[in-house]
């Protein structure tokens, strides 16, 4: 699980999915605005895909 703050949390799923190392990336809770940080607070789940990475190299 990954959690943190981002200025564009929705872009993170695409970045991880476009990687050769991750698959099945999804939010596991609603994205909420952290008013103190002025950023999205997110929780993501993703799978490390070592087979996919090996095929791409």
MODELLER restraints for C-alpha pairs under 7 A, 6 or more apart:
rsr = mdl.restraints
at = mdl.atoms
rsr.add(forms.Gaussian(group=physical.xy_distance, feature=features.Distance(at['CA:1:A'], at['CA:43:A']), mean=6.92, stdev=0.5))
rsr.add(forms.Gaussian(group=physical.xy_distance, feature=features.Distance(at['CA:1:A'], at['CA:44:A']), mean=5.63, stdev=0.5))
rsr.add(forms.Gaussian(group=physical.xy_distance, feature=features.Distance(at['CA:1:A'], at['CA:45:A']), mean=4.60, stdev=0.5))
rsr.add(forms.Gaussian(group=physical.xy_distance, feature=features.Distance(at['CA:1:A'], at['CA:46:A']), mean=6.67, stdev=0.5))
rsr.add(forms.Gaussian(group=physical.xy_distance, feature=features.Distance(at['CA:2:A'], at['CA:43:A']), mean=5.66, stdev=0.5))
rsr.add(forms.Gaussian(group=physical.xy_distance, feature=features.Distance(at['CA:2:A'], at['CA:44:A']), mean=5.03, stdev=0.5))
rsr.add(forms.Gaussian(group=physical.xy_distance, feature=features.Distance(at['CA:2:A'], at['CA:45:A']), mean=6.26, stdev=0.5))
rsr.add(forms.Gaussian(group=physical.xy_distance, feature=features.Distance(at['CA:3:A'], at['CA:42:A']), mean=5.43, stdev=0.5))
rsr.add(forms.Gaussian(group=physical.xy_distance, feature=features.Distance(at['CA:3:A'], at['CA:43:A']), mean=4.23, stdev=0.5))
rsr.add(forms.Gaussian(group=physical.xy_distance, feature=features.Distance(at['CA:3:A'], at['CA:44:A']), mean=6.13, stdev=0.5))
rsr.add(forms.Gaussian(group=physical.xy_distance, feature=features.Distance(at['CA:4:A'], at['CA:41:A']), mean=5.72, stdev=0.5))
rsr.add(forms.Gaussian(group=physical.xy_distance, feature=features.Distance(at['CA:4:A'], at['CA:42:A']), mean=5.61, stdev=0.5))
rsr.add(forms.Gaussian(group=physical.xy_distance, feature=features.Distance(at['CA:4:A'], at['CA:43:A']), mean=6.79, stdev=0.5))
rsr.add(forms.Gaussian(group=physical.xy_distance, feature=features.Distance(at['CA:5:A'], at['CA:39:A']), mean=5.90, stdev=0.5))
rsr.add(forms.Gaussian(group=physical.xy_distance, feature=features.Distance(at['CA:5:A'], at['CA:40:A']), mean=5.39, stdev=0.5))
rsr.add(forms.Gaussian(group=physical.xy_distance, feature=features.Distance(at['CA:5:A'], at['CA:41:A']), mean=4.61, stdev=0.5))
rsr.add(forms.Gaussian(group=physical.xy_distance, feature=features.Distance(at['CA:5:A'], at['CA:42:A']), mean=6.30, stdev=0.5))
rsr.add(forms.Gaussian(group=physical.xy_distance, feature=features.Distance(at['CA:6:A'], at['CA:39:A']), mean=5.46, stdev=0.5))
rsr.add(forms.Gaussian(group=physical.xy_distance, feature=features.Distance(at['CA:6:A'], at['CA:40:A']), mean=5.23, stdev=0.5))
rsr.add(forms.Gaussian(group=physical.xy_distance, feature=features.Distance(at['CA:6:A'], at['CA:41:A']), mean=6.69, stdev=0.5))
rsr.add(forms.Gaussian(group=physical.xy_distance, feature=features.Distance(at['CA:7:A'], at['CA:39:A']), mean=4.99, stdev=0.5))
rsr.add(forms.Gaussian(group=physical.xy_distance, feature=features.Distance(at['CA:7:A'], at['CA:40:A']), mean=6.00, stdev=0.5))
rsr.add(forms.Gaussian(group=physical.xy_distance, feature=features.Distance(at['CA:8:A'], at['CA:40:A']), mean=6.88, stdev=0.5))
rsr.add(forms.Gaussian(group=physical.xy_distance, feature=features.Distance(at['CA:9:A'], at['CA:40:A']), mean=6.17, stdev=0.5))
rsr.add(forms.Gaussian(group=physical.xy_distance, feature=features.Distance(at['CA:9:A'], at['CA:42:A']), mean=6.70, stdev=0.5))
rsr.add(forms.Gaussian(group=physical.xy_distance, feature=features.Distance(at['CA:13:A'], at['CA:25:A']), mean=5.99, stdev=0.5))
rsr.add(forms.Gaussian(group=physical.xy_distance, feature=features.Distance(at['CA:13:A'], at['CA:26:A']), mean=6.70, stdev=0.5))
rsr.add(forms.Gaussian(group=physical.xy_distance, feature=features.Distance(at['CA:16:A'], at['CA:22:A']), mean=5.86, stdev=0.5))
rsr.add(forms.Gaussian(group=physical.xy_distance, feature=features.Distance(at['CA:17:A'], at['CA:23:A']), mean=5.49, stdev=0.5))
rsr.add(forms.Gaussian(group=physical.xy_distance, feature=features.Distance(at['CA:17:A'], at['CA:25:A']), mean=6.56, stdev=0.5))
rsr.add(forms.Gaussian(group=physical.xy_distance, feature=features.Distance(at['CA:20:A'], at['CA:52:A']), mean=6.02, stdev=0.5))
rsr.add(forms.Gaussian(group=physical.xy_distance, feature=features.Distance(at['CA:20:A'], at['CA:53:A']), mean=4.69, stdev=0.5))
rsr.add(forms.Gaussian(group=physical.xy_distance, feature=features.Distance(at['CA:20:A'], at['CA:56:A']), mean=6.85, stdev=0.5))
rsr.add(forms.Gaussian(group=physical.xy_distance, feature=features.Distance(at['CA:21:A'], at['CA:48:A']), mean=5.63, stdev=0.5))
rsr.add(forms.Gaussian(group=physical.xy_distance, feature=features.Distance(at['CA:21:A'], at['CA:49:A']), mean=5.06, stdev=0.5))
rsr.add(forms.Gaussian(group=physical.xy_distance, feature=features.Distance(at['CA:21:A'], at['CA:50:A']), mean=6.12, stdev=0.5))
rsr.add(forms.Gaussian(group=physical.xy_distance, feature=features.Distance(at['CA:21:A'], at['CA:52:A']), mean=6.65, stdev=0.5))
rsr.add(forms.Gaussian(group=physical.xy_distance, feature=features.Distance(at['CA:21:A'], at['CA:53:A']), mean=5.28, stdev=0.5))
rsr.add(forms.Gaussian(group=physical.xy_distance, feature=features.Distance(at['CA:22:A'], at['CA:46:A']), mean=6.30, stdev=0.5))
rsr.add(forms.Gaussian(group=physical.xy_distance, feature=features.Distance(at['CA:22:A'], at['CA:47:A']), mean=5.43, stdev=0.5))
rsr.add(forms.Gaussian(group=physical.xy_distance, feature=features.Distance(at['CA:22:A'], at['CA:48:A']), mean=4.70, stdev=0.5))
rsr.add(forms.Gaussian(group=physical.xy_distance, feature=features.Distance(at['CA:22:A'], at['CA:49:A']), mean=5.23, stdev=0.5))
rsr.add(forms.Gaussian(group=physical.xy_distance, feature=features.Distance(at['CA:23:A'], at['CA:46:A']), mean=6.04, stdev=0.5))
rsr.add(forms.Gaussian(group=physical.xy_distance, feature=features.Distance(at['CA:23:A'], at['CA:47:A']), mean=5.27, stdev=0.5))
rsr.add(forms.Gaussian(group=physical.xy_distance, feature=features.Distance(at['CA:23:A'], at['CA:48:A']), mean=6.61, stdev=0.5))
rsr.add(forms.Gaussian(group=physical.xy_distance, feature=features.Distance(at['CA:23:A'], at['CA:49:A']), mean=6.26, stdev=0.5))
rsr.add(forms.Gaussian(group=physical.xy_distance, feature=features.Distance(at['CA:24:A'], at['CA:46:A']), mean=5.59, stdev=0.5))
rsr.add(forms.Gaussian(group=physical.xy_distance, feature=features.Distance(at['CA:24:A'], at['CA:47:A']), mean=6.03, stdev=0.5))
rsr.add(forms.Gaussian(group=physical.xy_distance, feature=features.Distance(at['CA:25:A'], at['CA:44:A']), mean=6.85, stdev=0.5))
rsr.add(forms.Gaussian(group=physical.xy_distance, feature=features.Distance(at['CA:25:A'], at['CA:45:A']), mean=5.59, stdev=0.5))
rsr.add(forms.Gaussian(group=physical.xy_distance, feature=features.Distance(at['CA:25:A'], at['CA:46:A']), mean=4.17, stdev=0.5))
rsr.add(forms.Gaussian(group=physical.xy_distance, feature=features.Distance(at['CA:25:A'], at['CA:47:A']), mean=6.82, stdev=0.5))
rsr.add(forms.Gaussian(group=physical.xy_distance, feature=features.Distance(at['CA:26:A'], at['CA:44:A']), mean=5.57, stdev=0.5))
rsr.add(forms.Gaussian(group=physical.xy_distance, feature=features.Distance(at['CA:26:A'], at['CA:45:A']), mean=5.49, stdev=0.5))
rsr.add(forms.Gaussian(group=physical.xy_distance, feature=features.Distance(at['CA:26:A'], at['CA:46:A']), mean=6.56, stdev=0.5))
rsr.add(forms.Gaussian(group=physical.xy_distance, feature=features.Distance(at['CA:27:A'], at['CA:43:A']), mean=5.81, stdev=0.5))
rsr.add(forms.Gaussian(group=physical.xy_distance, feature=features.Distance(at['CA:27:A'], at['CA:44:A']), mean=4.42, stdev=0.5))
rsr.add(forms.Gaussian(group=physical.xy_distance, feature=features.Distance(at['CA:27:A'], at['CA:45:A']), mean=6.27, stdev=0.5))
rsr.add(forms.Gaussian(group=physical.xy_distance, feature=features.Distance(at['CA:28:A'], at['CA:43:A']), mean=5.76, stdev=0.5))
rsr.add(forms.Gaussian(group=physical.xy_distance, feature=features.Distance(at['CA:28:A'], at['CA:44:A']), mean=5.57, stdev=0.5))
rsr.add(forms.Gaussian(group=physical.xy_distance, feature=features.Distance(at['CA:28:A'], at['CA:45:A']), mean=6.35, stdev=0.5))
rsr.add(forms.Gaussian(group=physical.xy_distance, feature=features.Distance(at['CA:29:A'], at['CA:43:A']), mean=6.00, stdev=0.5))
rsr.add(forms.Gaussian(group=physical.xy_distance, feature=features.Distance(at['CA:31:A'], at['CA:40:A']), mean=6.26, stdev=0.5))
rsr.add(forms.Gaussian(group=physical.xy_distance, feature=features.Distance(at['CA:31:A'], at['CA:41:A']), mean=5.75, stdev=0.5))
rsr.add(forms.Gaussian(group=physical.xy_distance, feature=features.Distance(at['CA:31:A'], at['CA:42:A']), mean=5.04, stdev=0.5))
rsr.add(forms.Gaussian(group=physical.xy_distance, feature=features.Distance(at['CA:32:A'], at['CA:40:A']), mean=5.59, stdev=0.5))
rsr.add(forms.Gaussian(group=physical.xy_distance, feature=features.Distance(at['CA:32:A'], at['CA:41:A']), mean=5.33, stdev=0.5))
rsr.add(forms.Gaussian(group=physical.xy_distance, feature=features.Distance(at['CA:32:A'], at['CA:42:A']), mean=6.96, stdev=0.5))
rsr.add(forms.Gaussian(group=physical.xy_distance, feature=features.Distance(at['CA:33:A'], at['CA:39:A']), mean=5.73, stdev=0.5))
rsr.add(forms.Gaussian(group=physical.xy_distance, feature=features.Distance(at['CA:33:A'], at['CA:40:A']), mean=4.58, stdev=0.5))
rsr.add(forms.Gaussian(group=physical.xy_distance, feature=features.Distance(at['CA:33:A'], at['CA:41:A']), mean=5.95, stdev=0.5))
rsr.add(forms.Gaussian(group=physical.xy_distance, feature=features.Distance(at['CA:34:A'], at['CA:40:A']), mean=5.91, stdev=0.5))
rsr.add(forms.Gaussian(group=physical.xy_distance, feature=features.Distance(at['CA:34:A'], at['CA:41:A']), mean=5.97, stdev=0.5))
